Amino acid sequence: MKILIQAINYPPESIGTGKYTGEMAEWLAARGHEVTIITAPPYYPQWKVWQKYSVIAYTRETIKNVKVIRCPLWVPTRPSGLKRILHLLSFVISAALVVFWKIVRQRPDVIIVIQPYLFAGPWARLISILSKNKTWLHIQDYEIDAAFELGFFKLKFVRWFATQFERRLLRSFDRVSTISARMMERLKMKSVNPENIVFFPNWVDTHTIFPIEGTGEFRIQFGLSTEHFVALYSGNMGVKQGLDLIINVAKQLKNNKRIVLVLCGDGAVRESLIHEAKGLDNIKFIPLQPYEQLNELLNMADVHLLPQREDVADLVMPSKLSGMLASGRPILATANPNTQVADTVKKAGLVVPPGNVDAFVEALLIMESNPEQRNEWGKQARKIAVQEWNKEQILLKFEQNLLEVL
């Protein structure tokens, strides 16, 4: 197959949607398919274009047999509602002629649009109609719903217009996939034909992320010892994560000398979190670690932390959950009952209501004082990763679905 993918995030970004888009494209290329990705220079999660990449130039490169075309974009240093829209539009506009040329000139068998689907989707769909290509839309999170739930936009008529536009767009694609059962239900609520909906979850390479013992040396570089009980959050530090909860937990546990809360990563709210945690000795901020050390990082945890804001709990399925499970460590998450996160984590740890600091602290203390139960939860976490989140199985099924749509 000739496959054209448009997505704003792509490796060398190693967290978030870019990681999965990259692994998918490279896997398909390794299977013998001709894969081209139209993307932007890496900027996430720092919200700053990485060194050695250009903000204003179009560049080409080949990464593991995938042809990568990077298009200019504007990256705000402090992303807000309007700035995020302008940021996404800058990429879509700069990529428009490239998308047009690739579709018309190379005639791909299928065009996959990932993010930003609301802005990139209409143009890709229009050109595909003229060229008679098949189109596939993959949703990692609901851009419109999340924007309004998080309060980026508040005008009701804007939401009504955006929702109606989104519904028509979703129905126009040959296939629409998303990453969780709850998010699939939302597609049906948006009037997408159930026959065109595909379950395409995120995955984890269980040969790369796996349980290991003896991470004492890795801990030492961050001022931690084997005597510390490490509660780790690793990933993007943005608005959706609700990480202020962890700061409040640290304040309640400031007299507990054993429990240390570690936040690893970068993002839009990192500096404000550091300011809020000033004077707390039981919380540490460490930079994003190289992918080669991800397994050691995840295994450093005695428990993984997965906070979420209540208003976006069913709009996203945190990609970081897969690595947590594969590492064989228990998880403490915030989620409402019967959500996808709650249904998954309750087998491998504890779930408390979003925003409830007291319940989170109580659950953390229970986990800290019960090593045998932690070990059992960890085994269940690993079992879930191997049986339900296996990379090879998921991508083989996706390839089969691609062939069927043709």
C-alpha positions as CSV (number, residue, x, y, z in Angstrom):
1,M,0.0,0.0,0.0
2,K,0.9,3.6,-0.5
3,I,0.1,5.4,2.8
4,L,0.1,9.1,3.4
5,I,-0.2,10.3,7.1
6,Q,-0.8,13.8,8.3
7,A,-0.1,14.4,11.9
8,I,1.4,17.4,13.8
9,N,3.5,15.3,16.2
10,Y,6.2,12.8,15.2
11,P,9.5,11.4,16.5
12,P,12.0,12.3,17.8
13,E,9.2,13.3,20.2
14,S,9.1,10.4,22.5
15,I,5.9,11.0,24.5
16,G,2.3,11.6,23.6
17,T,0.7,11.0,20.2
18,G,3.9,11.5,18.3
19,K,5.4,8.4,19.7
20,Y,2.5,6.2,18.5
21,T,2.3,7.8,15.1
22,G,6.1,7.1,14.7
23,E,5.9,3.5,15.8
24,M,2.9,2.9,13.6
25,A,4.5,4.4,10.5
26,E,7.8,2.6,11.0
27,W,6.0,-0.7,11.6
28,L,4.0,-0.3,8.4
29,A,7.2,0.6,6.5
30,A,8.9,-2.5,7.8
31,R,6.0,-4.5,6.5
32,G,6.8,-3.3,3.0
33,H,4.3,-0.5,2.6
34,E,5.3,2.9,1.2
35,V,4.8,5.4,4.0
36,T,5.0,9.2,3.9
37,I,4.4,11.4,6.9
38,I,3.6,15.1,6.7
39,T,4.4,16.6,10.0
40,A,5.9,19.5,11.9
41,P,9.3,19.9,13.5
42,P,9.4,18.4,17.1
43,Y,8.3,20.9,19.8
44,Y,6.4,18.8,22.3
45,P,6.1,18.7,25.3
46,Q,8.4,21.8,25.8
47,W,6.3,24.0,23.4
48,K,9.5,25.0,21.8
49,V,11.0,23.8,18.5
50,W,13.9,21.5,19.2
51,Q,17.5,22.5,18.3
52,K,18.7,21.5,14.8
53,Y,15.1,21.8,13.5
54,S,13.7,24.9,11.6
55,V,10.6,26.8,12.5
56,I,10.3,28.4,9.0
57,A,11.8,25.9,6.5
58,Y,10.4,22.8,4.8
59,T,12.7,19.8,5.4
60,R,12.8,16.2,4.2
61,E,14.4,13.2,5.9
62,T,14.0,9.4,6.0
63,I,13.6,7.7,9.3
64,K,13.5,3.9,9.3
65,N,12.2,3.8,5.7
66,V,9.5,6.4,6.4
67,K,9.6,9.5,4.2
68,V,9.2,12.5,6.6
69,I,8.3,16.0,5.3
70,R,8.4,18.7,8.0
71,C,6.4,21.8,7.5
72,P,6.8,25.2,9.4
73,L,4.5,26.1,12.3
74,W,4.2,28.7,15.0
75,V,4.7,27.6,18.5
76,P,3.5,29.8,21.4
77,T,5.6,29.9,24.5
78,R,2.5,30.1,26.7
79,P,-0.3,28.2,24.9
80,S,-3.9,29.4,25.5
81,G,-7.2,28.8,23.7
82,L,-6.7,31.2,20.9
83,K,-3.0,30.6,20.6
84,R,-3.5,26.9,20.3
85,I,-5.9,27.5,17.4
86,L,-3.4,29.7,15.7
87,H,-0.7,27.2,16.4
88,L,-2.6,24.4,14.7
89,L,-3.7,26.5,11.8
90,S,-0.2,27.6,11.1
91,F,0.8,23.9,10.6
92,V,-2.3,23.1,8.5
93,I,-1.8,26.1,6.2
94,S,1.9,25.4,5.7
95,A,1.2,21.7,5.0
96,A,-1.8,22.3,2.7
97,L,0.2,22.5,-0.6
98,V,2.4,19.5,0.4
99,V,-0.7,17.5,1.1
100,F,-2.3,18.5,-2.2
101,W,0.9,17.7,-4.1
102,K,1.4,14.3,-2.5
103,I,-2.3,13.2,-2.9
104,V,-2.6,14.3,-6.5
105,R,0.9,13.4,-7.7
106,Q,1.6,10.1,-5.8
107,R,-2.0,8.8,-5.5
108,P,-1.7,7.1,-2.1
109,D,-4.1,4.2,-1.5
110,V,-5.2,5.6,1.9
111,I,-4.8,9.0,3.6
112,I,-4.6,8.9,7.4
113,V,-5.3,12.1,9.3
114,I,-4.4,12.1,13.0
115,Q,-3.9,15.6,14.5
116,P,-5.2,18.3,14.3
117,Y,-8.1,16.5,12.8
118,L,-10.6,19.4,12.9
119,F,-8.4,21.6,10.8
120,A,-6.5,19.1,8.7
121,G,-9.4,16.8,8.0
122,P,-11.5,18.9,5.7
123,W,-8.7,19.8,3.3
124,A,-7.4,16.2,3.2
125,R,-10.9,14.9,2.7
126,L,-11.6,17.4,-0.2
127,I,-8.5,16.5,-2.1
128,S,-9.1,12.8,-1.5
129,I,-12.5,13.0,-3.1
130,L,-11.0,14.6,-6.2
131,S,-8.3,11.9,-6.3
132,K,-10.6,9.0,-5.3
133,N,-8.4,8.0,-2.4
134,K,-9.6,6.2,0.8
135,T,-9.5,8.3,4.0
136,W,-9.0,7.3,7.6
137,L,-9.4,9.6,10.6
138,H,-7.7,8.5,13.8
139,I,-8.7,10.3,17.0
140,Q,-6.3,10.3,20.0
141,D,-8.4,12.8,21.9
142,Y,-11.5,14.9,21.1
143,E,-10.1,18.3,20.3
144,I,-13.3,20.2,20.4
145,D,-14.9,18.6,23.5
146,A,-11.7,18.9,25.5
147,A,-11.2,22.6,24.5
148,F,-14.6,23.5,25.8
149,E,-14.6,21.3,28.9
150,L,-11.2,22.8,29.9
151,G,-12.7,26.3,29.5
152,F,-10.5,27.4,26.6
153,F,-13.7,28.6,24.9
154,K,-17.0,29.5,26.5
155,L,-19.4,30.9,23.9
156,K,-22.3,28.5,23.3
157,F,-22.8,29.4,19.7
158,V,-19.2,28.7,18.9
159,R,-19.5,25.3,20.5
160,W,-22.7,24.6,18.6
161,F,-21.1,25.5,15.3
162,A,-17.9,23.6,16.0
163,T,-19.8,20.5,17.0
164,Q,-22.0,20.5,13.9
165,F,-18.9,21.0,11.7
166,E,-17.2,18.1,13.5
167,R,-20.1,15.8,13.0
168,R,-20.2,16.4,9.3
169,L,-16.5,15.9,9.1
170,L,-16.5,12.6,11.0
171,R,-19.2,11.2,8.8
172,S,-17.3,12.0,5.6
173,F,-14.4,9.7,6.3
174,D,-14.3,6.1,5.1
175,R,-13.1,4.9,8.5
176,V,-12.9,6.7,11.9
177,S,-10.8,5.0,14.6
178,T,-10.2,5.8,18.3
179,I,-8.3,4.4,21.2
180,S,-10.9,3.3,23.8
181,A,-14.4,1.8,24.0
182,R,-15.8,4.9,25.7
183,M,-14.4,7.1,22.9
184,M,-16.0,4.8,20.4
185,E,-19.3,5.3,22.1
186,R,-18.8,9.1,21.7
187,L,-18.3,8.6,18.0
188,K,-21.7,7.0,17.8
189,M,-23.2,9.9,19.7
190,K,-21.7,12.1,17.0
191,S,-23.7,10.2,14.4
192,V,-20.8,8.2,12.8
193,N,-22.0,5.1,11.1
194,P,-21.1,2.2,13.5
195,E,-19.9,0.1,10.5
196,N,-17.2,2.8,9.9
197,I,-15.9,2.9,13.5
198,V,-12.7,1.0,14.2
199,F,-11.1,0.2,17.6
200,F,-7.4,1.1,17.3
201,P,-6.0,1.4,20.8
202,N,-2.5,2.6,21.8
203,W,0.0,-0.1,22.6
204,V,3.2,-0.9,24.4
205,D,6.3,-2.9,23.3
206,T,6.4,-5.4,26.1
207,H,9.9,-6.4,25.1
208,T,11.2,-2.9,25.6
209,I,9.2,-2.1,28.8
210,F,9.3,-4.9,31.3
211,P,9.8,-5.4,35.1
212,I,13.3,-5.3,36.4
213,E,14.8,-5.4,39.9
214,G,17.5,-3.3,41.4
215,T,17.1,0.3,40.2
216,G,19.0,1.7,43.2
217,E,21.8,3.2,41.0
218,F,19.3,4.9,38.8
219,R,17.6,6.4,41.8
220,I,20.9,7.7,43.3
221,Q,21.3,10.3,40.5
222,F,18.1,11.9,41.6
223,G,18.9,11.9,45.3
224,L,16.7,8.9,46.1
225,S,17.6,5.7,47.9
226,T,16.1,2.2,48.1
227,E,14.5,3.3,51.4
228,H,12.3,5.9,49.7
229,F,8.8,5.0,48.6
230,V,8.7,6.6,45.1
231,A,5.4,7.7,43.7
232,L,6.1,8.6,40.1
233,Y,4.3,10.7,37.5
234,S,6.0,10.6,34.1
235,G,4.7,12.4,31.0
236,N,3.4,15.7,29.7
237,M,2.7,18.4,32.3
238,G,-0.3,20.1,30.8
239,V,-3.7,21.4,31.8
240,K,-5.5,18.1,31.1
241,Q,-3.4,16.1,33.6
242,G,-4.6,18.0,36.8
243,L,-1.1,17.8,38.3
244,D,-1.9,20.4,41.0
245,L,-3.5,17.4,42.8
246,I,0.0,16.0,43.3
247,I,1.3,19.2,44.8
248,N,-1.6,19.2,47.3
249,V,-0.8,15.6,48.2
250,A,2.8,16.5,48.8
251,K,1.7,19.3,51.2
252,Q,-0.4,16.9,53.2
253,L,2.4,14.4,53.4
254,K,5.3,16.8,54.0
255,N,6.0,15.2,57.4
256,N,6.3,11.8,55.9
257,K,10.0,11.3,55.3
258,R,9.7,8.0,53.3
259,I,7.2,8.9,50.5
260,V,8.7,11.0,47.7
261,L,6.5,12.3,44.9
262,V,8.5,12.5,41.6
263,L,7.3,14.4,38.5
264,C,9.3,13.6,35.4
265,G,8.7,15.5,32.1
266,D,8.0,18.8,30.7
267,G,5.0,20.9,29.5
268,A,3.0,24.1,29.6
269,V,2.4,24.1,33.4
270,R,5.7,22.7,34.6
271,E,7.1,26.1,35.8
272,S,3.9,26.9,37.7
273,L,4.0,23.5,39.4
274,I,7.6,24.1,40.5
275,H,6.6,27.5,41.9
276,E,3.6,26.0,43.7
277,A,5.8,23.2,45.2
278,K,8.4,25.6,46.6
279,G,9.6,24.6,50.1
280,L,8.4,21.0,49.8
281,D,11.2,18.5,50.4
282,N,9.1,15.5,49.5
283,I,8.5,16.3,45.8
284,K,11.1,16.2,43.0
285,F,11.0,17.5,39.5
286,I,13.3,15.7,37.0
287,P,13.7,16.3,33.3
288,L,12.4,14.1,30.6
289,Q,14.6,11.0,30.3
290,P,16.1,9.6,27.1
291,Y,13.9,6.8,25.6
292,E,16.8,4.3,26.2
293,Q,16.3,4.9,29.9
294,L,12.5,4.8,30.0
295,N,12.4,1.2,31.3
296,E,14.7,2.1,34.2
297,L,12.7,5.2,35.0
298,L,9.3,3.4,35.0
299,N,10.8,0.6,37.2
300,M,12.1,3.2,39.7
301,A,8.5,3.7,40.8
302,D,7.0,1.8,43.7
303,V,3.7,3.1,42.4
304,H,2.7,5.1,39.3
305,L,0.5,8.1,39.6
306,L,-2.2,8.9,37.0
307,P,-4.1,12.0,37.9
308,Q,-6.8,13.3,35.5
309,R,-9.2,16.2,35.5
310,E,-12.8,15.1,35.9
311,D,-14.0,17.2,32.9
312,V,-11.9,15.3,30.4
313,A,-11.9,11.8,31.8
314,D,-13.9,10.3,29.0
315,L,-12.4,12.5,26.2
316,V,-8.9,11.0,26.4
317,M,-7.2,7.7,27.2
318,P,-3.8,8.6,28.7
319,S,-1.1,7.1,26.5
320,K,1.3,6.9,29.4
321,L,-0.9,4.1,31.0
322,S,0.5,1.5,28.6
323,G,4.1,1.9,29.9
324,M,2.9,1.9,33.5
325,L,1.2,-1.4,33.0
326,A,4.1,-3.0,31.1
327,S,6.6,-2.0,33.9
328,G,4.7,-4.3,36.3
329,R,4.2,-1.6,38.9
330,P,0.9,-0.8,40.6
331,I,-1.0,2.4,39.6
332,L,-2.9,5.0,41.6
333,A,-5.3,6.9,39.3
334,T,-8.1,9.4,39.6
335,A,-11.2,8.6,37.6
336,N,-14.9,8.3,37.9
337,P,-16.5,4.8,38.1
338,N,-17.2,3.1,34.8
339,T,-14.7,5.2,32.8
340,Q,-12.1,3.4,30.7
341,V,-9.3,4.4,33.0
342,A,-11.2,3.2,36.1
343,D,-12.1,-0.1,34.5
344,T,-8.4,-0.8,33.5
345,V,-6.6,0.5,36.7
346,K,-8.9,-1.1,39.3
347,K,-7.4,-4.5,38.4
348,A,-3.8,-3.2,38.8
349,G,-4.1,-0.7,41.7
350,L,-6.5,1.8,43.2
351,V,-8.8,4.4,41.8
352,V,-10.1,7.5,43.6
353,P,-12.4,10.3,42.6
354,P,-10.8,13.1,40.6
355,G,-9.8,16.1,42.6
356,N,-10.2,14.4,46.0
357,V,-6.9,15.0,47.7
358,D,-7.8,13.3,51.0
359,A,-8.9,10.1,49.1
360,F,-5.7,10.2,47.1
361,V,-3.5,10.5,50.2
362,E,-5.4,7.7,51.9
363,A,-4.9,5.4,48.9
364,L,-1.2,6.2,48.6
365,L,-0.7,5.4,52.3
366,I,-2.5,2.1,51.9
367,M,-0.3,1.2,48.9
368,E,2.9,2.2,50.8
369,S,2.1,0.0,53.7
370,N,1.1,-3.1,51.8
371,P,4.1,-4.4,49.8
372,E,2.5,-7.8,49.1
373,Q,-0.6,-6.3,47.7
374,R,1.6,-3.9,45.6
375,N,3.4,-6.9,44.2
376,E,0.1,-8.6,43.3
377,W,-1.2,-5.4,41.6
378,G,2.1,-5.2,39.7
379,K,1.7,-8.7,38.3
380,Q,-1.9,-7.9,37.2
381,A,-0.6,-4.7,35.5
382,R,2.0,-6.7,33.5
383,K,-0.6,-9.3,32.6
384,I,-3.0,-6.6,31.2
385,A,-0.1,-5.1,29.1
386,V,0.9,-8.4,27.6
387,Q,-2.7,-9.6,26.9
388,E,-4.5,-6.4,25.9
389,W,-1.9,-3.8,24.9
390,N,0.5,-5.9,22.8
391,K,2.1,-3.9,20.0
392,E,2.4,-6.6,17.4
393,Q,-1.2,-7.8,17.8
394,I,-2.7,-4.3,17.7
395,L,-0.7,-3.2,14.6
396,L,-1.4,-6.5,12.7
397,K,-5.1,-5.9,13.3
398,F,-4.8,-2.3,12.1
399,E,-3.0,-3.4,8.9
400,Q,-5.8,-5.8,8.2
401,N,-8.4,-3.0,8.7
402,L,-6.5,-0.9,6.2
403,L,-6.5,-3.6,3.6
404,E,-10.2,-4.1,4.1
405,V,-11.1,-0.5,3.6
406,L,-9.4,-0.7,0.2
